[in-house]
C-alpha cells in the first residue's frame, strides 16, 4: 500500500487497518451493518484528529 501511495506522491497521515477495527474479510461477501458502523466511528475519529492538527 505504501509503495502505491509513494508512486503517486502521496504520504499518508493515518493508517487504518480495517480488520483491526472490527471488519471481517469475506470472500464474495458484504460487511455487516455492525462492522460498517464500528469502522465508520474509527474513520470519523481519525478525521477529527487530522483536522485538529
N, C-alpha and C positions, 0 to 999 in steps of 0.2 A: 504494500500500500504506500509506504513512504517513498519508494522509488518512483511509483507512478506520479505521485504528487510532485516530487522533485523534478521529474521530466517536464511538468507543466509550470515549474517555477513557483510552486505553492509550498509554504511552510505551515504545517498545522499548529494551531494554538491549543487544541484539545484533541484527545484521542478517546473515543468511546467504544468499548468492546461490548457489543450488544448482548452476547451470551452471558457476560458477567452482570448485565443489568436485568437479566430475567428472560430474555428472548431465547427460545429453543429453536435450533435449526431442524427443519423437517423437509425431507425431500418431497418436492411437488406439493407442499402444504403451506397453509397460511398460519400466521401468528394468531394466538388467542387474543380476545379483547383485553384481557388482563395483562398480557405481555406488552401489548401496544401501549396501554396506559402507564405501566411501570417504566418502560423505556422513554416514553414521551416526557414524563416527570423529570427524568435524568437529563434529557436533552434541554428542557427548559431551564433547569438549574445550571447547566453548562453555559447556556446563552446568557443568563444573568451574570455569571462570573466573568464572562468575556466583556459584557457591557460595563461592568463595574471597573474593569481595567486592572 
